[in-house]
Amino acid sequence: MKMSQVVDGLRSDVVAVGELGDDTVAELAERIADVLGRSVPGRVLDLLSDAAAELTATVPAGRVDIRVAGDDVEMTYVEDEPGPSAAPTSDGDAQLARISLRLGEGLKSRLEEGAATEGVSVNTFIVHMLERGTSSNRSRNNNRVGNRLHGYGTT
C-alpha cells in the first residue's frame, strides 16, 4: 500500500468538500487538509499495528509484522523460528510471552554481535542472557566482586 495515495485521497476529499462553500470555507478546508496530510500517516500506522497485533493473537504460530520502506507499507506473516527459545525454560515454563523492547542502537549492536558469535538469533540470545541473569544460581555468586571471591571456605 502506498501511504501517499491514502493521504492524497483524504486531502482531495476534504478540499472537494471545502469547494462547496465560499472562499473562507475553501481556505479552511485547505488548512484542515494540510493538518491531515501530516497526521494521517502516523494514525494509519497505529491502526495497522493494532490490526497486526490482533491478527498475531489469532494465528497458532508466527506473527504479523508491519514493514515500512519509504512510502510503501505492507503487512507480512512471519513464521516462528524453531529453536531453543521455543523449549521450556530452566524454570519449566512452557508458556511463551511476547514483549516489545526498545533498545539504544549501541546495545542493539552488541546484542547482534553476541548472537552472531553464538550462532543464534538475537531473540534466542536475549532469552539465554535473561535466563542466566535471573537463574537461581545467581544467589550463590553474590559474594563475588570482580574476579575475586570474598568470604571463607572450608577444605
Z-matrix of the N, CA and C atoms (Angstrom, degrees):
N
C 1 1.442
C 2 1.524 1 107.13
N 3 1.281 2 116.57 1 137.19
C 4 1.463 3 122.80 2 176.50
C 5 1.525 4 108.44 3 -92.76
N 6 1.319 5 115.65 4 118.01
C 7 1.465 6 120.46 5 -179.15
C 8 1.525 7 110.43 6 -61.76
N 9 1.322 8 117.35 7 -37.35
C 10 1.463 9 120.14 8 -177.68
C 11 1.532 10 111.75 9 -63.16
N 12 1.330 11 117.81 10 -32.13
C 13 1.465 12 120.07 11 177.88
C 14 1.527 13 110.93 12 -65.73
N 15 1.322 14 117.00 13 -39.90
C 16 1.469 15 120.88 14 179.08
C 17 1.529 16 109.30 15 -65.49
N 18 1.330 17 116.14 16 -47.81
C 19 1.464 18 121.03 17 -178.06
C 20 1.522 19 110.78 18 -64.02
N 21 1.333 20 117.06 19 -46.75
C 22 1.466 21 120.38 20 -179.87
C 23 1.525 22 112.07 21 -63.02
N 24 1.336 23 116.86 22 -37.07
C 25 1.459 24 120.36 23 177.56
C 26 1.520 25 112.05 24 -63.22
N 27 1.330 26 116.87 25 -45.49
C 28 1.466 27 120.27 26 178.10
C 29 1.526 28 111.52 27 -64.86
N 30 1.330 29 116.63 28 -42.10
C 31 1.466 30 120.43 29 179.68
C 32 1.534 31 110.26 30 -60.48
N 33 1.337 32 116.13 31 -45.91
C 34 1.465 33 118.46 32 -177.55
C 35 1.524 34 111.66 33 -67.25
N 36 1.333 35 117.39 34 -33.72
C 37 1.472 36 120.44 35 176.52
C 38 1.526 37 111.05 36 -63.80
N 39 1.342 38 116.82 37 -44.47
C 40 1.464 39 120.63 38 -179.65
C 41 1.527 40 110.38 39 -65.38
N 42 1.323 41 117.31 40 -42.85
C 43 1.466 42 121.22 41 179.26
C 44 1.528 43 110.15 42 -63.37
N 45 1.345 44 117.34 43 -40.33
C 46 1.469 45 120.85 44 179.18
C 47 1.526 46 111.43 45 -62.62
N 48 1.323 47 116.93 46 -39.36
C 49 1.464 48 120.11 47 177.21
C 50 1.525 49 109.47 48 -65.28
N 51 1.335 50 116.90 49 -39.96
C 52 1.460 51 120.95 50 179.67
C 53 1.515 52 113.03 51 -63.28
N 54 1.315 53 117.49 52 -31.17
C 55 1.461 54 121.37 53 -179.83
C 56 1.528 55 112.57 54 -70.01
N 57 1.320 56 116.82 55 -12.99
C 58 1.461 57 120.42 56 177.47
C 59 1.523 58 111.49 57 -73.36
N 60 1.334 59 117.22 58 -20.01
C 61 1.460 60 121.30 59 -178.47
C 62 1.525 61 111.43 60 -102.90
N 63 1.317 62 115.24 61 -163.04
C 64 1.468 63 120.19 62 179.39
C 65 1.530 64 109.82 63 -81.85
N 66 1.348 65 116.49 64 -171.15
C 67 1.462 66 121.49 65 -177.11
C 68 1.521 67 112.33 66 -62.66
N 69 1.315 68 117.75 67 -35.97
C 70 1.468 69 121.43 68 -179.99
C 71 1.526 70 110.17 69 -65.15
N 72 1.323 71 116.28 70 -43.41
C 73 1.469 72 120.79 71 178.95
C 74 1.532 73 109.78 72 -65.33
N 75 1.338 74 117.62 73 -41.07
C 76 1.454 75 121.18 74 179.89
C 77 1.528 76 111.03 75 -64.08
N 78 1.339 77 116.28 76 -40.94
C 79 1.464 78 120.01 77 178.73
C 80 1.526 79 110.58 78 -65.72
N 81 1.325 80 116.56 79 -42.12
C 82 1.457 81 121.39 80 177.79
C 83 1.531 82 110.56 81 -62.30
N 84 1.318 83 117.30 82 -41.49
C 85 1.464 84 121.54 83 178.78
C 86 1.526 85 110.59 84 -62.78
N 87 1.323 86 118.12 85 -38.82
C 88 1.477 87 122.00 86 176.67
C 89 1.524 88 110.54 87 -61.55
N 90 1.325 89 116.33 88 -43.40
C 91 1.460 90 120.60 89 -179.68
C 92 1.531 91 110.90 90 -65.82
N 93 1.319 92 116.44 91 -40.55
C 94 1.470 93 120.48 92 177.25
C 95 1.529 94 109.92 93 -64.50
N 96 1.336 95 116.14 94 -41.30
C 97 1.465 96 120.33 95 179.61
C 98 1.531 97 110.52 96 -62.38
N 99 1.330 98 117.67 97 -37.97
C 100 1.471 99 120.94 98 177.80
C 101 1.522 100 111.28 99 -63.51
N 102 1.327 101 116.62 100 -42.90
C 103 1.461 102 120.46 101 178.73
C 104 1.528 103 110.09 102 -64.45
N 105 1.330 104 116.82 103 -43.87
C 106 1.463 105 120.22 104 178.13
C 107 1.525 106 111.20 105 -61.07
N 108 1.323 107 116.42 106 -38.73
C 109 1.463 108 120.58 107 179.89
C 110 1.521 109 112.32 108 -59.52
N 111 1.320 110 116.41 109 -30.89
C 112 1.464 111 120.07 110 179.00
C 113 1.524 112 112.63 111 -86.42
N 114 1.319 113 118.72 112 -32.36
C 115 1.462 114 120.38 113 -173.62
C 116 1.528 115 114.51 114 -94.65
N 117 1.312 116 117.73 115 -26.24
C 118 1.468 117 120.49 116 -174.72
C 119 1.534 118 113.32 117 -62.32
N 120 1.335 119 120.89 118 -42.34
C 121 1.468 120 118.00 119 -179.08
C 122 1.534 121 112.92 120 -56.93
N 123 1.309 122 117.83 121 -42.77
C 124 1.465 123 120.34 122 178.22
C 125 1.514 124 112.11 123 -64.43
N 126 1.336 125 115.77 124 -40.26
C 127 1.471 126 119.76 125 179.76
C 128 1.529 127 111.24 126 -66.52
N 129 1.325 128 116.46 127 -39.24
C 130 1.472 129 120.19 128 178.99
C 131 1.530 130 109.64 129 -65.14
N 132 1.330 131 117.35 130 -42.35
C 133 1.467 132 120.25 131 178.90
C 134 1.532 133 110.87 132 -64.35
N 135 1.339 134 117.53 133 -38.80
C 136 1.471 135 120.33 134 175.41
C 137 1.522 136 110.65 135 -60.65
N 138 1.326 137 116.37 136 -44.91
C 139 1.462 138 121.23 137 179.46
C 140 1.531 139 111.00 138 -61.94
N 141 1.329 140 116.52 139 -45.40
C 142 1.461 141 120.07 140 179.59
C 143 1.530 142 111.54 141 -65.28
N 144 1.322 143 117.32 142 -37.08
C 145 1.467 144 120.58 143 177.72
C 146 1.522 145 111.13 144 -64.11
N 147 1.334 146 116.32 145 -42.35
C 148 1.465 147 119.72 146 176.62
C 149 1.521 148 111.00 147 -63.43
N 150 1.332 149 116.50 148 -41.94
C 151 1.470 150 120.19 149 178.60
C 152 1.528 151 110.32 150 -63.45
N 153 1.328 152 117.42 151 -41.43
C 154 1.463 153 121.01 152 179.00
C 155 1.521 154 110.85 153 -63.12
N 156 1.326 155 117.30 154 -40.69
C 157 1.468 156 120.89 155 178.63
C 158 1.527 157 110.76 156 -64.28
N 159 1.332 158 117.16 157 -41.97
C 160 1.460 159 120.31 158 178.46
C 161 1.525 160 111.50 159 -65.85
N 162 1.336 161 116.74 160 -41.15
C 163 1.465 162 119.77 161 178.11
C 164 1.523 163 111.09 162 -65.90
N 165 1.326 164 116.44 163 -40.68
C 166 1.461 165 120.66 164 179.29
C 167 1.525 166 110.68 165 -59.60
N 168 1.323 167 116.72 166 -37.28
C 169 1.465 168 120.51 167 -179.97
C 170 1.522 169 112.02 168 -67.04
N 171 1.323 170 117.99 169 -21.26
C 172 1.464 171 120.22 170 -176.99
C 173 1.524 172 113.50 171 -96.34
N 174 1.325 173 118.88 172 -15.25
C 175 1.463 174 120.20 173 -179.48
C 176 1.525 175 108.93 174 -87.35
N 177 1.341 176 116.65 175 142.30
C 178 1.465 177 119.06 176 -176.23
C 179 1.526 178 113.64 177 -68.75
N 180 1.312 179 117.61 178 -32.09
C 181 1.469 180 121.49 179 -179.98
C 182 1.519 181 107.79 180 -146.23
N 183 1.303 182 116.33 181 148.10
C 184 1.461 183 119.79 182 179.43
C 185 1.514 184 111.53 183 92.96
N 186 1.344 185 113.96 184 -169.94
C 187 1.455 186 119.63 185 -178.12
C 188 1.523 187 109.07 186 -153.95
N 189 1.322 188 115.70 187 164.09
C 190 1.455 189 122.31 188 175.18
C 191 1.524 190 106.94 189 -106.59
N 192 1.320 191 116.08 190 125.02
C 193 1.461 192 122.31 191 -179.56
C 194 1.513 193 110.69 192 -109.68
N 195 1.326 194 115.70 193 152.63
C 196 1.463 195 123.00 194 171.08
C 197 1.519 196 106.22 195 -103.16
N 198 1.318 197 116.80 196 126.19
C 199 1.460 198 120.59 197 178.69
C 200 1.519 199 108.87 198 -119.66
N 201 1.335 200 114.71 199 129.11
C 202 1.456 201 121.54 200 -178.00
C 203 1.519 202 107.54 201 -119.52
N 204 1.322 203 115.95 202 125.18
C 205 1.467 204 122.16 203 176.23
C 206 1.519 205 106.89 204 -134.31
N 207 1.326 206 115.86 205 99.54
C 208 1.463 207 119.71 206 -177.64
C 209 1.517 208 110.08 207 65.33
N 210 1.327 209 116.27 208 -117.55
C 211 1.455 210 122.55 209 -178.83
C 212 1.531 211 111.86 210 -92.54
N 213 1.329 212 117.22 211 -8.67
C 214 1.464 213 121.83 212 -177.26
C 215 1.518 214 110.97 213 -89.80
N 216 1.327 215 115.68 214 132.38
C 217 1.458 216 122.35 215 176.46
C 218 1.516 217 106.70 216 -127.33
N 219 1.337 218 116.07 217 129.86
C 220 1.459 219 118.26 218 177.70
C 221 1.519 220 110.47 219 -141.18
N 222 1.318 221 114.91 220 151.80
C 223 1.460 222 121.99 221 174.88
C 224 1.522 223 106.10 222 -103.56
N 225 1.342 224 116.51 223 131.83
C 226 1.459 225 120.54 224 -179.68
C 227 1.521 226 109.67 225 -131.09
N 228 1.319 227 115.09 226 151.18
C 229 1.459 228 121.43 227 174.95
C 230 1.522 229 107.67 228 -95.29
N 231 1.317 230 116.74 229 130.34
C 232 1.456 231 122.47 230 179.62
C 233 1.517 232 107.70 231 -120.62
N 234 1.337 233 116.08 232 122.51
C 235 1.462 234 119.75 233 178.62
C 236 1.511 235 109.77 234 -75.27
N 237 1.343 236 116.54 235 146.28
C 238 1.460 237 120.94 236 175.98
C 239 1.516 238 109.15 237 -67.19
N 240 1.346 239 114.84 238 142.27
C 241 1.458 240 120.01 239 175.98
C 242 1.520 241 108.11 240 -80.47
N 243 1.338 242 116.97 241 128.84
C 244 1.462 243 116.38 242 173.01
C 245 1.516 244 108.42 243 -71.44
N 246 1.286 245 116.19 244 143.62
C 247 1.460 246 117.86 245 -179.46
C 248 1.499 247 111.00 246 173.57
N 249 1.320 248 115.50 247 -173.52
C 250 1.460 249 120.08 248 -176.21
C 251 1.512 250 113.58 249 -61.39
N 252 1.348 251 117.91 250 -28.42
C 253 1.460 252 119.12 251 -177.73
C 254 1.518 253 112.23 252 -70.47
N 255 1.360 254 118.00 253 -17.39
C 256 1.454 255 120.50 254 179.17
C 257 1.528 256 111.36 255 -81.98
N 258 1.350 257 116.72 256 -14.72
C 259 1.452 258 120.96 257 179.87
C 260 1.525 259 109.10 258 -80.62
N 261 1.327 260 116.49 259 161.15
C 262 1.459 261 118.12 260 176.91
C 263 1.526 262 110.12 261 -59.42
N 264 1.308 263 116.47 262 146.96
C 265 1.459 264 121.29 263 179.35
C 266 1.516 265 109.14 264 -76.69
N 267 1.312 266 116.99 265 178.78
C 268 1.461 267 121.38 266 -179.37
C 269 1.527 268 111.29 267 -61.37
N 270 1.312 269 117.40 268 -21.91
C 271 1.464 270 121.32 269 177.71
C 272 1.518 271 111.62 270 -80.13
N 273 1.341 272 117.97 271 -6.73
C 274 1.449 273 121.80 272 -175.61
C 275 1.512 274 111.78 273 80.89
N 276 1.321 275 118.11 274 15.58
C 277 1.464 276 122.93 275 -177.91
C 278 1.520 277 109.53 276 -81.01
N 279 1.337 278 116.92 277 103.47
C 280 1.459 279 120.71 278 -177.86
C 281 1.529 280 112.43 279 -84.25
N 282 1.333 281 118.39 280 -16.03
C 283 1.460 282 121.68 281 179.16
C 284 1.522 283 109.53 282 -77.23
N 285 1.329 284 116.82 283 134.25
C 286 1.460 285 120.70 284 177.72
C 287 1.518 286 108.88 285 -104.02
N 288 1.320 287 116.27 286 141.86
C 289 1.462 288 122.18 287 177.64
C 290 1.521 289 108.05 288 -120.26
N 291 1.308 290 116.76 289 145.96
C 292 1.457 291 122.24 290 179.85
C 293 1.527 292 108.24 291 -107.17
N 294 1.347 293 116.03 292 132.31
C 295 1.454 294 120.60 293 176.22
C 296 1.519 295 109.35 294 -131.35
N 297 1.323 296 116.38 295 156.59
C 298 1.461 297 122.13 296 172.23
C 299 1.514 298 106.99 297 -101.76
N 300 1.319 299 116.20 298 142.10
C 301 1.448 300 120.99 299 -175.44
C 302 1.518 301 109.22 300 -135.73
N 303 1.321 302 116.60 301 127.70
C 304 1.465 303 121.30 302 176.71
C 305 1.509 304 108.10 303 -103.55
N 306 1.334 305 116.50 304 125.01
C 307 1.456 306 122.08 305 -177.18
C 308 1.512 307 110.42 306 -124.05
N 309 1.310 308 115.79 307 151.08
C 310 1.448 309 120.31 308 170.45
C 311 1.522 310 109.00 309 -69.03
N 312 1.309 311 117.10 310 154.22
C 313 1.469 312 121.13 311 -176.33
C 314 1.528 313 111.50 312 -61.07
N 315 1.346 314 117.52 313 -37.48
C 316 1.460 315 120.65 314 179.77
C 317 1.520 316 112.36 315 -64.41
N 318 1.331 317 116.94 316 -46.20
C 319 1.457 318 121.26 317 178.42
C 320 1.523 319 110.61 318 -63.91
N 321 1.313 320 117.04 319 -41.51
C 322 1.465 321 121.43 320 178.55
C 323 1.523 322 110.39 321 -58.95
N 324 1.321 323 116.92 322 -42.95
C 325 1.467 324 121.14 323 179.33
C 326 1.525 325 110.98 324 -63.54
N 327 1.345 326 116.82 325 -42.40
C 328 1.464 327 119.72 326 179.26
C 329 1.528 328 111.20 327 -64.71
N 330 1.338 329 116.90 328 -38.10
C 331 1.466 330 119.86 329 177.39
C 332 1.527 331 111.04 330 -65.30
N 333 1.329 332 116.51 331 -41.29
C 334 1.469 333 120.02 332 178.26
C 335 1.525 334 111.18 333 -63.20
N 336 1.331 335 116.65 334 -40.26
C 337 1.470 336 120.51 335 177.93
C 338 1.526 337 110.78 336 -64.38
N 339 1.336 338 116.35 337 -44.74
C 340 1.461 339 120.31 338 179.14
C 341 1.524 340 111.94 339 -62.36
N 342 1.323 341 116.51 340 -41.31
C 343 1.466 342 120.76 341 179.08
C 344 1.529 343 110.40 342 -64.83
N 345 1.327 344 116.26 343 -41.76
C 346 1.470 345 120.22 344 179.69
C 347 1.526 346 110.29 345 -64.31
N 348 1.326 347 117.16 346 -39.04
C 349 1.463 348 121.52 347 179.34
C 350 1.521 349 110.95 348 -62.41
N 351 1.339 350 115.95 349 -40.68
C 352 1.466 351 120.10 350 -179.95
C 353 1.531 352 112.71 351 -84.41
N 354 1.333 353 117.13 352 -9.48
C 355 1.460 354 120.61 353 178.95
C 356 1.513 355 113.75 354 72.88
N 357 1.339 356 116.84 355 32.74
C 358 1.460 357 121.33 356 179.52
C 359 1.523 358 108.92 357 -128.34
N 360 1.316 359 116.07 358 171.04
C 361 1.465 360 120.26 359 176.60
C 362 1.528 361 109.53 360 -72.41
N 363 1.329 362 116.07 361 160.63
C 364 1.461 363 120.46 362 178.43
C 365 1.526 364 109.85 363 -60.80
N 366 1.336 365 117.09 364 -40.64
C 367 1.464 366 120.65 365 179.24
C 368 1.527 367 110.76 366 -59.24
N 369 1.333 368 116.99 367 -47.93
C 370 1.463 369 121.18 368 179.81
C 371 1.527 370 110.61 369 -62.70
N 372 1.327 371 116.62 370 -40.73
C 373 1.459 372 121.37 371 178.82
C 374 1.527 373 110.69 372 -60.77
N 375 1.335 374 117.04 373 -45.41
C 376 1.468 375 121.02 374 179.73
C 377 1.532 376 110.33 375 -63.45
N 378 1.336 377 117.04 376 -43.25
C 379 1.466 378 120.31 377 179.44
C 380 1.517 379 109.98 378 -60.61
N 381 1.343 380 117.76 379 -44.19
C 382 1.463 381 120.46 380 179.37
C 383 1.525 382 111.17 381 -62.93
N 384 1.328 383 117.12 382 -42.36
C 385 1.462 384 120.79 383 178.72
C 386 1.532 385 110.22 384 -61.91
N 387 1.326 386 117.43 385 -43.45
C 388 1.464 387 120.86 386 179.21
C 389 1.525 388 111.10 387 -64.83
N 390 1.338 389 117.07 388 -40.67
C 391 1.462 390 119.97 389 178.56
C 392 1.522 391 110.89 390 -62.81
N 393 1.338 392 117.12 391 -42.35
C 394 1.470 393 120.12 392 178.87
C 395 1.528 394 110.67 393 -66.25
N 396 1.325 395 116.70 394 -40.68
C 397 1.462 396 120.35 395 -176.98
C 398 1.507 397 114.43 396 -72.76
N 399 1.321 398 117.45 397 -22.70
C 400 1.464 399 120.05 398 -177.42
C 401 1.517 400 112.60 399 -113.76
N 402 1.341 401 117.55 400 10.12
C 403 1.470 402 119.72 401 -177.57
C 404 1.517 403 110.96 402 -69.74
N 405 1.328 404 116.39 403 161.62
C 406 1.463 405 121.66 404 -179.86
C 407 1.523 406 110.98 405 -69.75
N 408 1.331 407 118.15 406 -18.95
C 409 1.465 408 121.20 407 177.91
C 410 1.522 409 111.47 408 -69.86
N 411 1.290 410 117.32 409 -15.87
C 412 1.465 411 121.60 410 -176.71
C 413 1.522 412 110.66 411 -61.79
N 414 1.319 413 117.33 412 -35.56
C 415 1.463 414 119.73 413 -177.63
C 416 1.526 415 111.49 414 -65.07
N 417 1.338 416 118.60 415 -26.78
C 418 1.455 417 121.38 416 177.93
C 419 1.519 418 111.85 417 -70.01
N 420 1.326 419 117.45 418 -24.06
C 421 1.454 420 121.06 419 -176.19
C 422 1.519 421 112.93 420 -97.02
N 423 1.324 422 117.86 421 11.37
C 424 1.463 423 119.92 422 -178.43
C 425 1.519 424 112.29 423 -66.05
N 426 1.355 425 118.40 424 -22.30
C 427 1.458 426 121.00 425 179.87
C 428 1.528 427 111.77 426 -82.99
N 429 1.283 428 118.73 427 -3.61
C 430 1.458 429 121.89 428 -176.64
C 431 1.526 430 108.77 429 -84.92
N 432 1.339 431 115.47 430 129.44
C 433 1.449 432 121.98 431 176.27
C 434 1.521 433 106.20 432 -126.32
N 435 1.312 434 118.00 433 113.39
C 436 1.460 435 120.26 434 -176.72
C 437 1.513 436 109.45 435 63.08
N 438 1.355 437 116.13 436 -128.71
C 439 1.463 438 120.87 437 179.89
C 440 1.524 439 112.52 438 -100.81
N 441 1.305 440 117.93 439 10.62
C 442 1.464 441 121.71 440 -176.49
C 443 1.519 442 110.52 441 -116.00
N 444 1.325 443 113.97 442 147.46
C 445 1.453 444 120.22 443 173.76
C 446 1.521 445 108.50 444 -97.75
N 447 1.300 446 116.62 445 138.98
C 448 1.457 447 121.24 446 176.63
C 449 1.518 448 108.04 447 -115.52
N 450 1.285 449 115.92 448 145.52
C 451 1.447 450 120.97 449 -177.62
C 452 1.514 451 109.15 450 121.70
N 453 1.317 452 117.22 451 -153.36
C 454 1.463 453 118.50 452 179.74
C 455 1.508 454 108.33 453 -140.79
N 456 1.284 455 115.69 454 163.20
C 457 1.456 456 122.09 455 178.68
C 458 1.509 457 109.68 456 -136.27
N 459 1.301 458 114.88 457 164.22
C 460 1.466 459 119.69 458 178.15
C 461 1.505 460 108.13 459 -118.24
N 462 1.320 461 115.74 460 153.00
C 463 1.457 462 120.46 461 177.82
C 464 1.496 463 111.14 462 -119.91
